[in-house]
């Protein structure tokens, strides 16, 4: 997980550096990282600003798409604070409020809806749909212990693998696989929450391959 976070941070830093160089070059002698107007706006258009603050999730991707538009501009990020777990947080330069930011404290646009955690957190989602035949039988690990003492059992002749997924993980950041139910706990980590599911039988395939559907909804008001 630490390696993946470092790689993601490095990728975002590369994106930021490339965009800053691009804008600085367009402005001639302007210093890298300064706010630079990309082009003359059409009558009635106003410049909008976004910032990439290295928050896990899809926020940085949304910013990259917005920056392809002529009326959107990048505000560099800076260090904000470090929490008790030594995680470094970032904010838009000057702690300013911008039109869109992956750090929601500084974004005028809301990327999330109230109650979203029940859909994003795999453990909460499993409890939400329990008994509705919408998900495979699901077991939960919390801090290296099976929740409520319920755990999967090895069965003779069982050839389907088991998956251990970090409940708060995103973009496949922590998904491990093992052959036996009894091996699942060995893939968990102290202080973290996991969901455990067995590979489904008779799975739905698209052109012979696994697939998933993701729906993005934009609500304007």
N, C-alpha and C positions, 0 to 999 in steps of 0.2 A: 504493500500500500504506500509506503514511504517513497519507493522508487517511482511508482506511478505518479504520485503527487509532484515529485521533482521533475519528471518528464513533462507533465502537463504545464507546470510553471515555466519550464524552459520554452515550450512551444508558444505559450502566450507571450513570453518576453520577446521571442523572435518576431511574432506578429506585430507587437507594439513597436519594436525597433524598426521594422521595415516600413511601417506606416509613418513613423516620425521622420525617417529619412526622406520618404516620399514627399511629405508635406513641407519639410524644410527645404528640399531641392526646388519645389514649386515656388517657394517664397524668396529664392535667391539667398540673401545674406541672413535670413531669419535663423535664429538658433534652434537646434533640434529640441523638440518637446514643446515649443511655443504653440499657441493657438494660431493657426493659419487658415484664412479663408480660401477654400479650394477654387471657387469660380464665382463669377458674378451671378447673383440670383435673379430669377425672373420677377417681374413686378408682382407684389403681393406675397412672395415667398419669404420665409424667415429661416435663418440658420438654426438648426437643432444640434444638440451636443450629446455625446455618449462617452462612456468611460469603461475600460475593461479592468476590473479589480481582482482578477484571478480567483473568483469564487467558483467552486465546482458546480458543474451543471451546464445548461445550454445558454446562459446569459451572454457569454463571450461570443458564441456563434451568432446570436441575434445581433450583437453589435457589429460584427463583421459584415452581415447582410445590410444593415442600416448604412454603414459607411460606404457602400457602393452607390448610394444616392448622392446627388450633388448638393443637397441641402442638409447633409449630416456631416459632422466634424468630430474628430477625436480629441478628448481631453485626457492628457496623460494621468496615470495614477501615481500615488505616493504611499509610503508606509503610514498606517493609521495607528494601530496598537497591537500589542502582543498579549494573548490571554494567559490564564494560569497554566494551560497545557503547552505553552511556548509556541502557539500557532500565530503566525504573522498575518495580520489583516491589512488590507489596502483600501484606499478611498480615492475619489477624484482629486486631482491637484488643487490645493487650496481648500480642501474640505467643502467644495462647492456642490450645490444641488444641480444635477444635470437632467436632461430629458429622459435618458435611459442609461441605466447602470446595472451590472450584475450584482452589485452590493446595494440591496434594496433601500437601505437607509438614505441613500443619496439619489434615488431615482424618482422622477415625477410619474413615470409609467410603472404600473404594478405588473410584474411578470407572474405573480402568484395569486391564487385565490384562497380565501379563507377555507380551511378544512382540507387543503391540498395534501397535508401530511398523511392523511388517511389513505391516499392513493399512491404517494411517492414512497412511503416507508413500507417495505415489503411485509414486515410483521403486522403492522396495523391493517394493511390491505387484506391479509389472510384472515384476520379476526372479523373484518367488515363483511366478508363474503362467506364466512364459515357456514356450512350446512346448506349452501345454495347450489352446490355441484358446479361451481364456476372455476375452481382451482383443484389441483391434486391434493391429496391428504398432506397436510403441512404440519411440521413440528418446529419448535422454537428453542433456540439456545440463547441464554442470557448469562453472560459472564461465566462461561464454561460449565453451565448447569442447564439441564433440560427443564423447560418451563412446565410447572404443574406435574413434574415427574413423568411426562409422556414422551416416549421416544420410539423410533422405529426399531423393528426386530428383524434379525437375519432370518430368511426363510430358504429352505432347501429348494434348489432349482431356480432361484431368482437370479435372472441375468441382467435385469435393467439397472443401470447405474443410479447413483444418488448425487444430488447437487446440494452444495452448501453455499448460501448466498448471504453476504452482509446486508442486514436490513436497511441500512442507510446508504448502501453503495449505489453508484450511478455509472452508466456507460460501461458496464461490465468490469468495474474496478476491482471487485472481489467476488468471483464465482469459481468455486473449486468442485472437482468431481472425484468420486471414489466408487469402488465396486460394491462395497458392503455397507449396510446400515450401521454396523458397529464401528466403522471407520470414520463416521461423520464428525464425531467430537474431536478427533485429532486434527481437523482442519480449522477449528474455531480458535479464537484468540481471547485472552483475558480482557475484560472491560468492554467487550463489543457484543452486539446482538446479531443473531443469524437466523435465517429460515432454512429448513431442510425439506427437500421434496425429492421424490423418486421420478425418474424419467417416465413420461406418460406412454401408455400403450396406444397403438393405432393413431399416432399423431397426424394432424392435418399438415400436408406438405404443399408447397407451391413449386411446380416443375421439379419435383423430387428433392426439394431442399426445405429446411426449416425456415421460418420467417416470423416476423413480429410486426404488429401494426402500432403506429403511434399517431395520435390525433392531437393537433395543436389548434387551440381555439383562441381567437382574438375578440375581446369584448370591448366595444367602444361606447362611450357615454358623454 
